[in-house]
């Protein structure tokens, strides 16, 4: 029989997953539609300039608050002792990084081959300050599985920022419309997080607490920084080697290929760190990790395979003919997206069980292998070569590295490999159907509609029942066959 505390935790995880699903699906659909509108207004080279500023912002945010907010999410019991110190560290580090960004924006943009991005980098750096202010409130929302509140926050931020972005774009402000929209959205989300956080904590500082949370958080911040450099260094290479127009094409391809990552992984990741930590306290964290990996990969493989099979038709249908060159990079970039999902879930699990140093080494080795491969790929095959370099490094370096890190944390590897065989078989079936249909039909809505329906049906026939069982297990519910089993009579229970 499940004890009350365990049942309450499983119920919280299930509710958090459901609200995270609604939140992510709504937010991604909104940003997707907005991206289609903006791609038909703003030229590819303006997106290239924006990509340079986004690289700077992502790197800054990855190092911001020094990883200490995760300590709040996983801390057992009351957090009143550590929260004020965490808030102080987060705000101090964000202020330092913001000032540094203002000073370094010019040289950074010049190094990436886009000096015109300097002002945009400086404007978007305001988000670093906002992130530091909202670090503790956001951590408390995550700790409480308060995904319903997160849904309200994200919807309101989207509703406020989108008219700003589109209005400025229509007025001819180009890349500045993207930057101002991002800042307005971040400001709105931060203010609402402060308003709706389940617990409020002021500033304070305790040297012993600071040492404690920094010992935990700095490896996470280092690992996160390396990961963000990893997924942004390609923008630097493309901008430097190929120019801002090709960077605009690559930026669009990267975002489209990352859609499965943003849609599927982000749904689960909003609750994984907290759930891994709580379940690990009961000795069941490894099983929870395996279930979440099956769920994420089971859905993401289908989406990634469809993107790879119909990339040119998807790009032209969504963004217009002028964006067709972006399709060349998508098939290999979906391999990167799948690799990032594996790394992010492993990162969350290793963080929850306190094994943070291994992720730093993994990302460092990944970066060392990736940079020369990206540069060679860009010189030889353009943006397609950059994407292929990503895929090769993921397969040859990243996947084995994750396996080593998980094994050292006590997670058996062979069951994880066996779990992925069924989605792989479904992906082969979808790819074969895609090859057949693209040879018979011209690019356009008919190809996408027929290919999507056929691909989903084939994949569902192979993977569907297995994926449904996995989803129910992750949400903390018994399988259907167990629920349908008739209850034993009182006599049978007494006989036992």
C-alpha positions, 0 to 999 in steps of 0.5 A: 500500500502506498503511504500518504506522503508517497501518494501525495508526491506522486499526485503532485508530480502528475499535476505538475506534468499535466500543467507543464504539458498545457503550458509548454504546448500553449507557449510553443504554439504561440511562439511558433506562430509568431515566428512564422509571421516574423519570418515573412516580415524580417529578412534573414540577415536581421535574424542573423544579427539577432542570433549573435545577441541571443548567443551572448544572452544565453551564455550570460544566463547559463552562468547567472546566479551561479547555479545556486537556485537549484539548491533551493529546488532540491533542498530537503525540508524548510528552505528559510535558512538558505533562501536569503543567501541564495537570493543575495548571491543570485542578484549580485552575480546578475549585476556583475554579469550585466555590467560586464555584458555592457562593456564586452558587447562591442568586442563580442559582436565584432568577434562573431562578424556582426559589429552591428549587433553591439547595441542589441546585445546591450539591450538584451543583457537587461534580461540577466538582471531580471533573471537574477531578481526572479531566481528565488521566486522561480525556484520556489515555483519549481519546488512546489510543482506550481506549473499552473502558476507558471502557465499563467505567467508564461501566457501573460508574458507572451500576450504582452511581448508578442504585440510589441515584437510584431508591431515594431517589425511592421514599423520597420525596426527589424532586429530591434523588434525581436530584442525589445519583444524579448526584454518586455517578455522577460520583464513581465515574467519576472514581475509575475514570478515575484507576485505569485511565488508560493514563498517570499524571502528577503535578502541576507547572507550567511557565509556558511550557507554561501559556501554550502550552496556554491559547492553545489551550484558552481559545478552546475553553473560551469556545466550549464555554461559549457552546455550553452557554449556548446549549443551556441558556438555553432552560431559563432562559427557560422557568423564568422565563417559564412556571414549574417545571412547564412547565420539567419538561415542556420538560426531558423534551421536550428530553432525548427530542429530544436522544436521537439526539444523545446516541446517535449523535454521542457514539459518534463524538465520543469518537474524532473529535478524536484521529482528526481530529488524526492524519489532519490530520497526513497531509493527510486530515483534511477527508476524515475529517470529511466521512465522519464527518458523513455517518455521524452525519447518516445515522443521526441523521436517521432517529431525529429524523424518527421522533421528530418524526412520532410525538412524542405517542404516544412521550411517552405510551407511555414516561412516561404521560398526565400528560407529554403536554404535553411532546410539543408541543416535540419536532418542532422540538427535533429540528431543534436536535439535528441542528444541534448534531450539525453544530456539534459535529463541526465544533467537533472538526475545527476544534479538531484543526486549530487553528482554534478562534477561529471557533467562538467567533464562531459561538456568540456570534452564535448566542447573540445571535440566540437569546435574544430569539427564545426569549423571544418564543416562550415568551410567544406559544406556550409551550414549543412556541414555545421549540422553534420559536425554536431551529429557526428560528435553527439554519436561519437562523444556525447552518448558514450559520455552520458553512459559513463556518467550515469553508470558511475551514479549507479544507473544501469545502462543496458536497460536504457539502451533496450528502452530506445530500440522500439522508438528506433524501429518506429523512426526507421518506418517513418523515414522509409515512408518519407522517402517513398512519399517525397518521391511521389508528391511535390512539396506542399501541404498535400505532402505534409498532410499525407506524410504526417498522417502516415508517419504518425500511424506507423509510429503509433502502431509500433511504439504507441502502447509502450509509450502510453504505459510509460506516460502513465507510469511517469504520472504516477498512475497504475497501468490500465490492466491493473486498474481493470483487475477486479478487486478480490473478495473479503474472503480471499483477502482474509485467506491471504 
